[in-house]
Every structure is written in structure tokens, then in C-alpha cells.
Amino acid sequence: MPPKRVAIMQSNYFPWKGYFDIIHDVDECVFFEDARYTPQHWRNRNRIKTANGPVWLTIPVGDSEDRLICEVELPRNGWAVKHWRRIEAWYRRAPHFERYRDVLREALLDPKWRLLSDLNCHLIRLIAHQILGMETKFSDSRVLQAHSTGKQERVIEILHQVGGTVYVSGPAAKTFLDPQHFAQEGIALVWKDYSGYPEYEQLYPPFRHDVSILDLLFHVGPDAQQYIWGWRS
């Protein structure tokens, strides 16, 4: 059987292009939603580009760490409308804003969202499948119900459950993942390299890579794949 490449990632709010680069690299992406929530991270916020430099779009969900990601409730104070107004204000001049405006606006402002995790996972699937044309399968750690307590052990348990033989991970996990231990479990560990992404014509220079995927989509439209993974070939 061919190797099965898997990623395990916590859902982020309108993630940057590197997040989608990993999704493209794998056969299955597992949303790690029953992990502990970490405030002031990417779960509830991301950056967009403005004439004043990058600014945060932050969903006000509080700073409590005594909850899982899948337990974080969204506030009902009109934050989504405010976010969309900011997005529209700073990107309406981008060449492809109109192309994606309606589908992204409807997804973000849908009143059915009650949990941060559900919103994030929906936006990621929407962008990956409908906009970027990926075929990667998505699954959820809550369904798999891994019971290991250590970070590394839990990742390995999830990989065994989904039949993963190659684990693609962001470099930040080098602090707690041991390639030799993965090899002993019959799993190859691959570190994602985020270097080398090509620049594109971006409003409000100087250029910044570390902003939401929205920036790339609104500027280059259907050519987004080329700026995430296509350039390597």
C-alpha cells in the first residue's frame, strides 16, 4: 500500500497560507479540537494587511485556559460584522475581492455558529475544497477519541487510528516530537519548510507573508495555488 500522509492541526481563524500548504501535502488532515485552548494564539485571531501595517482581527472569546478548543463559545456581540467591515474596507480594492466576497461573507456571518471550533473548521474546509480545489480528507479528533495524555503519545495514537504512515508537522512541534520515537512506531516524521514562498503584488507595501490567507486570495485569485505550493514545481 502507498504511504498515507497525515497532518494533525488545531483549527485557526482564517489561517495563513502555510497552514493550507500543509493541508495540500497530506491525504488526511485531522482537526485537533479536543486539545486545551491557548489564548493569544491563532485559534481566535489572525492578521490582515492595512495602510497602517498588519492589524489583528480578534474574536473576543476570553482568556480562560480551563476549556478545550471545541468548548470555546462565540460571543453574540456583532464581532463578525465588525470583522467583515474591516476586511471589506481594506481589501475592496484588491483585484479579486469581488470574486470571493459573497461566499466568504456568508460563511463568516452565518448566525448558526455557536462554537469557535465549528466556525474555524468550516472556513478552512471551504477555502481548501471550494476555493483552492484540494481533495484532502478532513476528520476530527473528537470523533477519534484518543485517550493518551502526553502530546507526542496522543499524536501517535491518532495517526494509528487513521492509518497514517507519514506525519507532516509544522516546525514548532520540534520541541516535543521525537523522530526516532515515530520511526519506532512505523511512522515517518516530516517537518514542513515554510521558506521560499514567492511574493505577489500586495496592497500597502512593504510585503508581508505572515498574514491571513484572505490576503493572498483577494490579490491573486485563481492563481493562489501557485503561491502556496505550485511554485515548487
ROMI-890536 format. One line per 2 residues: number of its first residue (from 0); for each residue x, y, z of N, C-alpha, C, O. Coordinates in pm, whole numbers, always signed. Each point is the difference from the previous one (the first is absolute). Last residue first. Layout:
N
NUM = X Y Z X Y Z X Y Z X Y Z ~ ...
This chain:
233
232 = +726 +2336 -816 +19 -85 -116 +40 +79 -122 +20 -57 -107 ~ -118 +261 +531 +108 -95 +25 +27 -88 -121 +109 -56 -12
230 = -469 +386 +47 +130 +56 -36 +114 -99 +16 +105 +17 -61 ~ -570 -104 +194 +32 -20 -141 +137 +49 -41 +60 -54 -93
228 = -286 +99 +539 +81 -120 -26 +46 -14 -144 +101 -66 -26 ~ -291 +483 +201 +5 -81 +121 +88 -124 -21 +92 -24 +77
226 = -192 +346 -420 +75 +72 +102 +6 -77 +133 +69 +41 +93 ~ -311 -203 -477 +138 +20 -44 +85 +64 +107 +121 -24 +7
224 = -591 -32 +55 +74 -126 +13 +147 +19 -34 +88 -55 +66 ~ -398 +416 -135 +47 -17 +137 +81 -128 +19 +99 +0 +74
222 = -339 +213 -469 +142 -37 -2 +56 -28 +140 +121 -18 +15 ~ -576 +173 -109 +18 -141 -39 +146 -43 -7 +28 -120 -7
220 = -70 +570 +255 -115 -76 -46 +32 -144 -35 +59 -71 +81 ~ +206 +478 +93 +38 -80 -118 -110 -92 -50 +13 -58 -108
218 = -68 +383 +483 +97 +61 -92 +24 -82 -126 +13 +57 -108 ~ -307 -196 +469 -53 +125 -56 +96 +63 -100 -42 +74 -89
216 = +174 -472 +323 -116 -25 -85 -48 +128 -68 -26 +0 -120 ~ +378 +31 +440 +42 -66 -123 -117 -20 -95 +11 +29 -119
214 = -106 +145 +545 +84 +94 -75 +41 -59 -133 -9 +67 -103 ~ -225 -335 +418 -86 +95 -70 +81 +96 -86 -42 +35 -111
212 = +239 -349 +417 -19 -48 -137 -88 +95 -80 +10 +3 -123 ~ +245 +208 +548 -103 -99 -31 +0 -38 -148 +39 +79 -86
210 = +426 +95 +271 -137 +50 +13 -97 -109 -43 +40 -103 -55 ~ +483 +161 +38 -65 -52 +120 -136 +64 +26 -25 +57 +107
208 = +346 +57 -468 -51 -136 -19 -94 -41 +113 -93 -77 -22 ~ +225 +583 -192 -1 -86 +119 -57 -137 -37 -107 -9 -61
206 = +324 +509 -183 -65 -131 -6 +13 -74 +133 +102 +8 +68 ~ -104 +539 -76 +78 -111 -54 -71 -134 +12 -96 -15 +76
204 = -208 +315 -246 +134 -52 +27 +58 +62 +128 -48 +103 +46 ~ -441 -126 -267 +60 +52 +124 +137 -62 +29 +16 -69 +101
202 = -285 -219 -438 -33 +135 +42 +76 +36 +127 +32 -86 +81 ~ +159 -275 -429 -82 +11 +120 -28 +147 +28 +91 +84 -5
200 = +114 -468 -370 -29 +143 +11 -105 +21 +107 -115 -40 -16 ~ +439 -374 +77 -97 +41 -102 -26 +149 +18 +40 +58 +101
198 = +362 -469 +44 -81 +118 +28 -96 +25 -116 +18 -52 -110 ~ +181 -444 +259 +19 +118 -85 -89 +116 +44 -109 -21 +52
196 = +329 -378 +263 -124 +41 -64 +23 +125 -86 +63 +96 +46 ~ +271 -340 +240 +0 +7 -146 -129 +42 -66 -6 +7 -123
194 = +45 -267 +617 +83 +100 -68 -23 -2 -150 -43 -100 -56 ~ -144 -187 +422 -80 +113 -45 +82 +103 -79 -54 +104 -39
192 = +58 -659 +173 +89 +114 -21 -82 +114 -61 -51 -13 -111 ~ -59 -458 +424 -37 +92 -107 +94 +118 -4 +32 +60 +103
190 = +64 -576 +68 -16 +138 +45 -32 +90 -118 +70 -2 -101 ~ -146 -547 +216 +47 +97 -98 -28 +141 +53 -113 +32 +37
188 = +145 -589 +123 -31 +136 +44 +64 +99 -97 +122 +1 -18 ~ -300 -550 +13 +102 +97 -40 -47 +139 +40 -116 +36 -20
186 = -10 -535 +234 -51 +124 -58 +117 +92 -32 +84 +27 +85 ~ -101 -461 +167 -25 -22 -142 -53 +122 -72 -67 -13 -102
184 = +224 -36 +568 -142 -29 -17 -37 -22 -147 -117 -18 -33 ~ +557 +138 +159 -26 -125 +71 -146 -43 -12 -32 -118 +9
182 = +162 +536 -181 +54 -108 -83 -24 -136 +64 -30 -98 -68 ~ -81 +484 +313 -95 -21 -110 +47 -116 -89 -81 -83 -42
180 = +369 +221 +379 -116 -67 +58 -106 -28 -106 -64 -105 +1 ~ +440 +354 -125 +37 -139 +25 -116 -79 +59 -21 -116 -34
178 = -21 +591 -41 -5 -80 -123 +34 -147 +22 -58 -87 -66 ~ -165 +436 +415 +129 -68 -17 -7 -89 -123 -69 -102 +1
176 = -198 +568 +228 -9 -122 -81 +139 -56 -27 +92 +73 -37 ~ -186 +346 +280 -55 -113 +75 -16 -129 -82 -44 -101 +55
174 = +234 +532 -211 +26 +8 +144 -51 -121 +76 +45 -25 +112 ~ -115 +115 -583 +131 -60 +26 +32 +0 +149 +87 -75 +45
172 = -478 +275 -274 -14 -123 +78 +132 -70 +26 +1 -104 +67 ~ -52 +498 -345 -14 +35 +142 -8 -124 +89 +34 +5 +118
170 = -17 -8 -613 +126 -6 +74 -13 +33 +148 +89 -35 +78 ~ -492 -202 -364 +67 +130 +1 +123 -6 +88 +5 -81 +93
168 = -189 -370 -328 -18 +90 +113 +69 +133 -23 +103 +7 -68 ~ -276 -524 -143 +52 +130 -43 -33 +102 +108 -117 +23 +31
166 = +165 -589 -70 -59 +112 +72 +70 +128 -43 +121 +15 +17 ~ -215 -551 -201 +85 +117 -11 -71 +115 +70 -115 +32 -32
164 = -94 -441 +29 +137 -52 +2 +103 +110 -19 +120 -22 +20 ~ -681 -64 +144 +106 +85 -53 +137 -63 +13 +35 -53 +105
162 = -517 -83 +17 +86 -74 -92 +112 +82 -60 +49 -31 -109 ~ -392 +139 +455 -37 +35 -138 +89 -69 -103 -15 +22 -120
160 = +81 -98 +591 -145 -16 -22 -40 +29 -145 -90 -64 -53 ~ +540 +132 +202 -32 -142 -13 -148 -20 -30 -37 -89 -78
158 = +177 +526 +164 +55 -47 -127 -28 -148 -21 -34 -41 -111 ~ -84 +237 +524 -88 +45 -108 +49 -51 -135 -80 -43 -83
156 = +352 -43 +453 -124 -77 +10 -97 +39 -111 -63 -86 -61 ~ +462 +333 +103 +25 -134 -55 -126 -85 +5 -27 -75 -93
154 = +7 +500 +291 +17 +13 -145 +18 -138 -63 -62 -31 -101 ~ +56 +50 +566 -134 +21 -55 +5 +14 -152 -86 -53 -71
152 = +489 +17 +314 -72 -126 +3 -139 +14 -63 -47 -91 -69 ~ +315 +479 +126 +54 -89 -103 -79 -130 -8 -30 -48 -109
150 = -93 +355 +451 -21 +57 -133 +45 -95 -110 -75 -28 -94 ~ -93 -179 +563 +112 +78 -50 -25 +50 -142 -71 -65 -77
148 = -253 -220 +287 +10 +129 +69 +114 +87 -52 -15 +122 -8 ~ -336 -511 -227 +134 +19 +54 +12 +140 +59 -63 +94 -48
146 = -327 -283 -189 +0 +12 +146 +139 +20 +61 +12 +16 +122 ~ -345 +67 -604 +129 -49 +49 +11 +29 +150 -39 +108 +45
144 = -346 -62 -398 +4 -22 +144 +130 -67 +45 -2 -105 +65 ~ -232 +235 -512 +98 -107 +22 +16 -33 +148 +25 -115 +34
142 = -304 +474 -171 -59 -126 -45 +94 -116 +29 -45 -109 +36 ~ +193 +544 +49 -109 -30 +93 -69 -132 -35 -47 -71 +88
140 = +389 +269 -363 +53 -78 +112 -109 -37 +100 +13 -99 +71 ~ -89 +178 -604 -3 +74 +125 +46 -89 +115 -45 -114 +13
138 = +98 +179 -601 -64 -74 +108 +23 +76 +130 +66 +104 +1 ~ -18 -61 -591 +5 +58 +134 -70 -91 +100 -104 -58 -31
136 = +367 +15 -489 -109 -38 +92 +21 +69 +134 +113 +12 +48 ~ +58 +157 -553 +39 -53 +131 -123 -31 +85 -94 +80 +7
134 = +148 +123 -462 -81 -119 +23 +33 -65 +134 -47 -111 +27 ~ +73 +649 -267 +66 -118 +57 -98 -116 +15 -122 +19 +3
132 = +73 +466 -176 -15 -122 -80 +72 -122 +52 +34 -89 -78 ~ -103 +579 +223 +132 -47 -42 -4 -134 -72 +102 -44 -53
130 = -514 +246 +201 +77 +108 -59 +135 -48 -53 +39 +36 -111 ~ -356 -338 +323 -74 +76 -101 +83 +107 -70 -23 +30 -117
128 = +221 -323 +465 -71 -77 -102 -58 +87 -112 +27 -24 -118 ~ +217 +226 +488 +81 -111 -55 -70 -68 -118 +61 -21 -104
126 = -290 +364 +346 +112 +54 -78 +80 -111 -66 +37 +11 -117 ~ -391 -142 +399 -51 +79 -112 +113 +50 -89 -4 -14 -122
124 = +109 -203 +530 -47 -94 -103 -47 +75 -124 +31 -40 -113 ~ +91 +305 +478 +117 -68 -55 -41 -98 -110 +61 -4 -107
122 = -400 +227 +349 +71 +93 -86 +120 -67 -66 +28 +24 -118 ~ -272 -275 +438 -79 +24 -122 +75 +92 -96 +5 -28 -120
120 = +184 -51 +543 +9 -120 -84 -78 +18 -130 +44 -44 -106 ~ -69 +392 +430 +133 -13 -58 +10 -118 -96 +51 +13 -111
118 = -455 +47 +356 +22 +106 -98 +133 -18 -70 +7 +2 -123 ~ -104 -291 +477 -86 -29 -115 +17 +104 -110 +3 -34 -118
116 = +228 +96 +530 +52 -113 -75 -82 -28 -125 +56 -24 -108 ~ -201 +353 +423 +116 +43 -78 +51 -112 -90 +31 +23 -117
114 = -549 -8 +268 +130 -38 +53 +112 +44 -94 -12 -10 -122 ~ -446 +92 +22 -2 +18 +145 +137 -24 +62 +31 +54 +107
112 = -302 +49 -619 +123 -33 +72 -13 +34 +148 -33 +113 +36 ~ -302 -25 -387 -7 -132 +65 +123 -30 +85 -5 -90 +84
110 = -91 +490 -374 -37 +6 +142 -2 -135 +71 -19 -6 +122 ~ +328 +206 -542 -109 -95 +22 -35 -5 +149 +86 -29 +82
108 = +275 +286 -309 -113 +63 +68 -117 -93 +24 -103 +43 +53 ~ +512 -182 -280 +40 +64 +125 -121 +50 +79 -3 -12 +122
106 = -62 -180 -554 +53 -101 +93 +32 +62 +135 -31 -59 +104 ~ -109 +343 -457 -110 -84 +47 +48 -103 +101 -70 -28 +98
104 = +396 +298 -306 -86 +79 +87 -113 -84 +58 -27 +6 +120 ~ +310 -199 -442 +68 +16 +128 -85 +79 +98 -4 -31 +119
102 = -157 -30 -559 +11 -130 +64 +66 +11 +137 -41 -68 +94 ~ -2 +464 -365 -129 -53 +45 +15 -131 +77 -62 -17 +105
100 = +458 +236 -296 -71 +78 +103 -122 -73 +53 -13 -18 +121 ~ +354 -94 -478 -21 -83 +119 -87 +67 +107 -28 -60 +103
98 = +131 +272 -532 -11 -143 -34 -39 -85 +121 -79 -93 -13 ~ +188 +564 +43 -139 -28 -41 -22 -147 -29 -110 -52 +21
96 = +552 +206 +82 -90 +7 +116 -143 -38 -39 -64 -77 +72 ~ +496 +107 -336 -92 -114 +2 -93 +0 +122 -56 -103 +35
94 = +396 +455 -135 -52 -43 -130 -108 -107 +6 -88 -3 -86 ~ +153 +374 +479 +81 -112 -49 -66 -60 -125 -123 -1 -11
92 = -62 +356 +290 +77 +42 -117 +86 -113 -57 +59 +16 -106 ~ -321 -66 +503 -93 +22 -111 +72 +43 -127 -52 -18 -110
90 = +232 -81 +573 +25 -85 -117 -92 +26 -118 +14 -67 -102 ~ -19 +295 +544 +140 -3 -39 +27 -84 -124 +108 +9 -57
88 = -554 +51 +244 +59 +133 -9 +142 -4 -56 +40 +86 -78 ~ -277 -491 +171 -49 +68 -120 +66 +136 -17 +35 +39 -112
86 = +60 -283 +503 +51 -72 -116 -38 +73 -128 +84 +21 -88 ~ -266 +143 +485 +144 +28 -9 +61 -67 -122 +77 +62 -74
84 = -523 -154 +169 +13 +140 -42 +146 +40 -12 +37 +75 -91 ~ -140 -501 +264 -22 +7 -144 +12 +143 -51 +51 +22 -110
82 = -14 -94 +573 +114 -57 -71 -20 +12 -150 +92 +37 -73 ~ -446 +97 +347 +112 +94 +11 +121 -52 -76 +68 +76 -69
80 = -438 -357 +105 -31 +111 -89 +114 +101 +1 +37 +52 -104 ~ -8 -406 +405 +21 -47 -137 -29 +111 -101 +71 +14 -100
78 = -146 +53 +576 +141 +2 -38 +21 -37 -148 +86 +57 -66 ~ -499 -11 +366 +20 +62 -130 +144 +6 -46 +33 +76 -91
76 = -210 -290 +501 +5 +146 +9 +30 +68 -133 +43 +116 -1 ~ -72 -589 +230 -114 +42 -83 -7 +153 -4 -107 +57 +12
74 = +527 -457 +62 -85 +104 +59 -110 +40 -98 +10 -26 -120 ~ +218 -473 +147 +11 +129 -67 -89 +102 +68 -111 -33 +42
72 = +354 -413 +190 -122 +55 -59 +27 +136 -65 +81 +79 +49 ~ +212 -548 +80 +4 +147 -1 -122 +54 -74 -19 -28 -118
70 = +156 -443 +173 -94 +52 +98 -9 +153 -1 -84 +57 +70 ~ +390 -335 -333 -136 -28 -46 -106 +50 +97 -119 -8 -31
68 = +584 +42 +138 -29 +83 -117 -146 -16 -42 -67 +98 -34 ~ +149 -193 +541 +55 -53 -123 -35 +94 -116 -91 +82 +11
66 = +162 +68 +519 -97 -50 -97 +74 -56 -120 +116 +33 -25 ~ +57 +269 +392 -69 -114 +62 -112 -50 -89 -115 -10 +44
64 = +400 +404 -99 +63 -121 -54 -67 -127 +54 +40 -111 -33 ~ -195 +662 -48 +2 -120 +85 +64 -117 -73 -33 -30 -114
62 = -64 +506 -33 +135 -54 +16 +7 -128 +83 +110 -46 +30 ~ -501 +304 -386 +52 -10 +136 +133 -72 +6 +45 -59 -99
60 = -305 +179 -302 -53 -120 +66 +52 -16 +143 -27 -102 +64 ~ +3 +444 -518 +9 +16 +146 -64 -117 +76 -118 +5 +37
58 = +382 +45 -527 -133 -35 +50 +6 +3 +153 +80 -72 +58 ~ +234 +343 -430 -5 -86 +117 -145 -25 +41 -76 +94 +22
56 = +436 +107 -416 -142 -26 +13 -13 -103 +111 +40 -115 -18 ~ +388 +471 -87 -64 -123 +45 -152 +6 -19 -63 +103 +27
54 = +461 +146 -331 -81 +19 +120 -71 -132 +31 -26 -81 -89 ~ +469 +307 -233 -86 -111 +40 -77 +32 +127 +56 +56 +95
52 = +78 +376 -367 +72 -122 +33 -95 -111 +38 -122 +20 -1 ~ -29 +402 -149 +73 +26 +124 +83 -120 +45 +48 -5 +113
50 = -336 -3 -491 +93 +109 -30 +83 +36 +122 +104 +66 -13 ~ -272 -567 -1 -66 +129 -14 +105 +106 -34 +120 -28 +0
48 = -216 -555 +52 +88 +110 -39 -81 +127 -17 -108 -3 -59 ~ +15 -429 +404 -23 +44 -136 +89 +121 -26 +50 +63 +93
46 = -62 -509 +287 +32 +134 -46 -45 +24 -143 +3 -91 -83 ~ -206 -231 +511 +100 +2 -104 +17 +143 -49 -75 +90 +39
44 = -193 -437 +376 +45 +125 -60 +95 -25 -116 +61 -106 -12 ~ -252 -224 +330 -106 +100 -8 +43 +130 -66 -69 +101 +11
42 = +359 -496 +27 -133 -58 +1 -108 +106 -26 -95 -25 -74 ~ +586 +81 +124 -64 +12 -132 -141 -56 -3 -69 +12 -102
40 = +284 +199 +556 +64 -81 -103 -80 +14 -127 -69 +100 -18 ~ -27 +55 +484 +102 +82 -66 +80 -82 -101 +121 +16 -13
38 = -358 -335 +349 -35 +137 -37 +119 +72 -64 +114 -43 +12 ~ -250 -490 +4 +109 +90 +38 -36 +141 -46 -8 +25 -120
36 = -247 -538 +237 -2 +130 -67 +114 +87 +51 +24 +9 +121 ~ -29 -560 -141 -22 +115 +88 +7 +129 -79 +88 +18 -84
34 = -249 -460 -174 +122 +44 +71 -34 +123 +84 -103 +64 -20 ~ -181 -312 -302 -16 -28 +142 +131 +18 +76 +26 -67 +100
32 = -66 +128 -579 -89 +95 +66 -26 -30 +147 -58 +83 +70 ~ +354 -175 -527 +29 -40 +139 -78 +92 +94 +56 +91 +60
30 = -102 -272 -596 -14 +116 +87 +13 -46 +145 -74 -87 +45 ~ +278 -149 -495 -82 -19 +119 -2 +130 +79 +104 +50 +43
28 = -10 -219 -578 +33 +99 +102 -97 -17 +116 -122 +8 -17 ~ +322 -311 -438 -103 +25 +101 +53 +101 +102 +114 -8 +45
26 = +142 -96 -428 -123 -69 -42 -115 +28 +95 -116 +4 -40 ~ +545 +345 -45 -42 -124 +65 -127 -57 -63 -73 +68 -72
24 = +310 +361 -31 +104 -103 +3 -51 -138 +42 +70 -100 -18 ~ -336 +511 +14 +23 -51 -136 +99 -115 -2 -6 -86 -88
22 = -73 +310 +494 -120 -75 -39 +19 -59 -139 -38 -115 -24 ~ +373 +405 +179 +5 -131 +67 -121 -84 -41 +15 -119 -29
20 = -11 +553 -127 +109 -73 -64 +13 -139 +62 +18 -98 -71 ~ -308 +413 +260 -60 -69 -114 +104 -75 -81 -33 -96 -70
18 = +182 +351 +432 -96 -97 +55 -61 -82 -114 -14 -122 +10 ~ +288 +492 -114 +77 -118 +39 -87 -110 +57 +30 -118 -17
16 = -207 +555 -99 +17 -92 -113 +78 -125 +37 -23 -106 -59 ~ -251 +351 +452 +88 +49 -105 +23 -109 -105 -45 -113 +19
14 = -423 +128 +270 +145 -22 +13 +81 +61 -114 -54 +40 -103 ~ -429 +14 +333 +53 +45 -130 +152 -14 -3 +71 +101 -5
12 = -185 -256 +440 -93 +96 -60 +61 +58 -127 +100 +72 +7 ~ +5 -579 +197 +34 +141 +17 -105 +86 -69 -76 -48 -84
10 = +143 -497 +297 -58 +93 -95 +36 +144 +36 +3 +36 +117 ~ +313 -465 -21 -109 +73 +63 -54 +101 -100 +76 +62 -75
8 = +170 -521 -84 +15 +142 +31 -123 +54 +73 -113 -39 -28 ~ +395 -401 -222 -89 +19 +116 +19 +143 +46 +107 +37 +49
6 = -9 -366 -523 +32 +115 +84 -102 +5 +113 -115 -39 -19 ~ +314 -360 -359 -101 +56 +90 +57 +123 +70 +119 +5 +34
4 = -46 -412 -458 +53 +122 +61 -111 +70 +79 -110 +21 -52 ~ +228 -541 -132 -108 +95 +25 +55 +117 +80 +46 -16 +113
2 = +179 -370 -479 -1 +67 +131 -119 +95 +10 -42 +61 -98 ~ -8 -492 -217 +77 +125 +1 -5 +64 +139 -95 -25 +75
0 = +62 -515 -146 -83 +120 +0 +88 +126 +0 +106 +1 +62
